[in-house]
Amino acid sequence: MSTPQLVVHRDKELMAQAAAARLITKIVDAQASRGSASVVLTGGRNGNGLLAALAAAPARDAVDWSRLDLWWGDERFLPEGDPDRNVTQAREALLDSVPLDPKRVHAMPASDGPYGNDADAAAEAYAEELVRAAGPENHSAVPAFDVLMLGVGPDTHVASLFPELPAVRETERTVVGVHGAPKPPPTRITLTLPAIRSAREVWLLAAGEDKANAVAMALSGAGEVQAPAAGAYGRSRTLWLLDAAAAAQLPRSLYPPASP
Ligand SMILES: O=C1O[C@H](COP(=O)(O)O)[C@@H](O)[C@H](O)[C@H]1O
């Protein structure tokens, strides 16, 4: 488990631009040292803001998009192309404008796909896709993600791990179906905390005053069942990327030294 590090930016626009710059560097470095990079995307306002900032950054051309694997931390279980699906929003924000290898874009199944309306079967299929990508040499059920990003909801949810729902208590499976989520749509697919914790780096993104209470709670010792964001950390690094509004309720003892 890595101790959370906090970076606080002036506002959400600057946060998105700085996080996009950070992600470009990570991908380029991973491609230089290992040949390819593996990134887990998040949905939500901050995840999409980062992708839009990346699309607008001239340095995006430093990435070899054909040597990048993209995965998702969660998906809203809706028909293919639905505007509320996380993958649809990511395509609009960035993916449609860069030359990705379609075989390396690992979207979670849709509710009108091969598993029909069965979110649990769709989750199992995604878990199998992760196992295949991990390969036997990794001795892991998931590939070695370089960066796994998570938006933090105002209720402290990350991916589709909501407080007190069964998915946040999962200790064995890497992907599960979610039923009865408090945020629409109620049916979702999500990586579990064990899968999230297998990533080299976990980045949690939160901007806006509606996130301030969730950020303070998750970083002040709350349990992961009550505050799922508290249970999200990476093997080498856990980075909280915040704007000043989202950091406003943090105790001074947690505030990074150089922040206003
Ligand atoms: O529904 C979801 O919400 C969270 C947080 O979204 P935000 O708009 O409050 O930032 C997101 O991270 C997750 O991927 C998504 O499915």
The ligand as a Gaussian input file, in Angstrom:
#p B3LYP/6-31G(d) Opt

LIG

0 1
 O      -20.981000       7.377000     -12.391000
 C      -19.796000       7.567000     -12.274000
 O      -19.364000       8.515000     -11.399000
 C      -18.001000       8.624000     -10.969000
 C      -17.765000      10.057000     -10.487000
 O      -18.249000      10.950000     -11.470000
 P      -18.239000      12.530000     -11.271000
 O      -18.994000      13.091000     -12.443000
 O      -18.897000      12.834000      -9.951000
 O      -16.789000      12.965000     -11.264000
 C      -17.080000       8.163000     -12.052000
 O      -15.789000       8.152000     -11.584000
 C      -17.503000       6.790000     -12.578000
 O      -16.591000       6.308000     -13.528000
 C      -18.841000       6.935000     -13.186000
 O      -19.346000       5.708000     -13.709000

